[in-house]
Amino acid sequence: MFDLNTRKLIIINDVVTTGSTTCAIIEAILKVYPNADITVFSLAWTLTAKQQEYLRQLE
């Protein structure tokens, strides 16, 4: 088995909606490997209602 404490991990998620799935994955990894170096990449994310309102105000 690999010691993930000494590895760089990349999590690739196609779309982040709330981020809860990505956070759960990170939390599970860090429970077992607290020193893991984790980076997350996503192609897209959905905006929160607050972010949408902010963008509307810029129009």
N, C-alpha and C positions, 0 to 999 in steps of 0.2 A: 504494500500500500504506500502511496505517496504521502510525504509530510507536506501538507498544504501550507504550513506556517512558513515554509521557505520558498514558496512558489508565488508567482503573480497570476492571479485569476482574472479572466475577462468574462463577464456575463453579457450576452447579447440578447436584447429584447426588441422585437419588431416594433411594438407600440406600447408605450407606458400610458395607462389610463389613470389609475389612482396611485400607482407605485407600490401597492400593497404586496403584489406577488414578488417583485424585485426585492423589496425590503425583507420579506419572509425568507427568501433564498439567502440573502446576505446574513440575516440573523442566524439561520441554521448553520451556515458555514462557520461563522465566528464563534458559535457555541463550542464547536469541536476544535477549531483552529483559530484561536483568538488573535494570532499575529498574521493572518492571511492578508495579502495585499490585493484588494478587490477593486476592479474598475468596471463600470457599467457603460455600455453603449446602447443607444436606442435610435431607431430610424425616425421615430415620430412620437409625439406625446399629445394627449388631449388637454385642452386648457380648462382650468377650474373656472367656476362662475366669476370669481373675483378677477381673474386674468382676462376673461372675456369682457367684463365691464370696463376694465382699464383700457383695453384696446378700442372699445366703442367710444370712449371719451377722447381718444386721439384723433378720431375722424373729423 
